[in-house]
Amino acid sequence: MTFIPGTSGVASSSQSTNSLNPIQQLASSNSFLQLLVAQLKYQNPLNPVSGTQFISQTAQLSEVEMVQQMSTEMAAEQSAVQTATATSLIGKTVTASLSSGQTLTGSVSSVELSSTGVPTLTVSGTAVPLSSVTKVT
């Protein structure tokens, strides 16, 4: 394994011992950009990176950024769907499995969003996560 100077300890290796896929290995597009700049800065002048390789790597950077953006948008969409689902349950009777193993059946009187955006229903005075609801009547 060789360390590339100027990349804050980013290592280059011909064999990877990490089982993560390439997108997961890049913590951010910033890491990818650092590697790309280091590669260009320290490339062999007698055997430079071809234009095709450079374009391919630039396209990969674009792909990583799009995947990150899609992931963020999907998380926001999921939160919105959960909130809409939870609010539509107000006034309805639900059955939920509590973490203690008990089953609770009652009417939903309110919905509260936690700091993470996860909805919690108030069922007969008890706070119940939306994910614990097993039946709606």
N, C-alpha and C positions, 0 to 999 in steps of 0.2 A: 504494500500500500504506500502510495506517495502522497505527501501533502503539498498542496498548491499554495505558494506564498501569496499573501494578501487576501485570502478568502476566509479568514477567521477559523481556521482548523478544518475546512471542508476537505475531505479526503477523496482521492481518485483511486479506483481499484479496478483491475480487469475482471476480478471475480467478486461477486457480491454475496455476502453471507446473510443478508437481510431478506426475509421472505415476503416483504411488502411489495406491492406493485409499484411501478415507477412514479405514478401520480401521488401515492401515499408517502413515498420517500421524500418528495419535495414538500417541505413544510409550507412553503409559499412560493409565489412566482419570483419573489426576491432571491431566494436560494438558487433558483434556476438561472436567473439573470447573473448572479455572482459567478456561477460556474461557467456560463457562456463568456463573460468578460474575461475571466481568468484563462480560459482556453485560448481566446484570441490574443491575450497579452503575452502568454508564455508558449505560444505555438512554435514549432520548429520552422525557421524561416526558409529552410531548404525543402520542406514538405508542408506547406501551409494547408489549412482547412479549405476544402473546395467550396465553391459558391453553392453547390447543391446541398452540401452538409449544413452550411450556415443557414440557408433558407429552410431546411428541414427542422433545424433546431429552433428557429424563430417561430415556425408554425407550431411546434410543440409548446413553446411558451404561451402562445395565443390560446392553444387548446387547454392548458392548465388554468389559465385565467378564466376561460369560459366555464370550465367545470366548477371552479370555485364560485363564480357568480350564480350558476344554476343551483348549486347546493344552498347558497344563501337564500335565493328566491324560493326554493322548495320548502325550506324551513319556515319562512314567513307564511307561505301558502298553507302549510300544515297547521300552523298556529291559528290562522284565520278560520280554517275549517273546524278546528276543535272548539274555538270560541263560539262560532255560529251553532254548532251542534249542541254545546252546553246550554246556550241561551234558549234554544228551541225546546229544551226539556223543562223549563220553568212552568210549574203548574201540573206537570205530568207525574204519574206514579212510576217510580223506578225501583228495581231490586239491584242491590250492589253487594259484592263480596268484600268485606272489610279485611284489613291486614291481620286482625286477630282471629280470622277464620269464621267469624259470624256473618250471617246474611242479614241485611237491613232492607226493609221495604218501606217506602214512604213517598210523600209528595215533595218535589223539588221546590223550595221557596226562593232560593237565590243562587247566583253564580258569582264566584270571585276568581280573579286571575292572579296567580302568584307572580313573583318578580321574574320568573322564567317564562311566563305566559301560559303555563299549564292551568286549565280551568279546574276549579274545585266546586262541587255542588254542595248546597246545604240541603240535606234530606232529613226531615224530622229533627232538626236541630243538630245534626251530625255532619261534619265536613267529610265529603267523599270525593276522591279523585275521579274524574270522568272515566279514566281507564278501568275503574273498578265496577262500573255499571254493567250488569249482565242481562237486564231485561227492562223494557220500557212498555208501559201499558197506558 
